[in-house]
Amino acid sequence: MRSQLRAQEREIRMLQRAGVPTAAAELLLSRMRAKVDDLCEEREALRNSGASLTGRS
């Protein structure tokens, strides 16, 4: 997922070099990045709670 975000960042930079306005794309990308970060935190919390319930570390 993060590799897809990096690809989007590269595309935005290419558009910027071409003089195309990218404010909306940058805003969308920042929201996507925040959502990915939230999902990763949630995944880690679930992993940690699952590990303590099953006795695994």
Residue pairs with C-beta under 8 A, 6 or more apart in sequence:
1 36
2 36
5 29
5 32
5 33
5 36
8 25
8 29
8 32
9 29
12 22
12 25
12 26
12 29
15 22
15 25
16 22
51 57
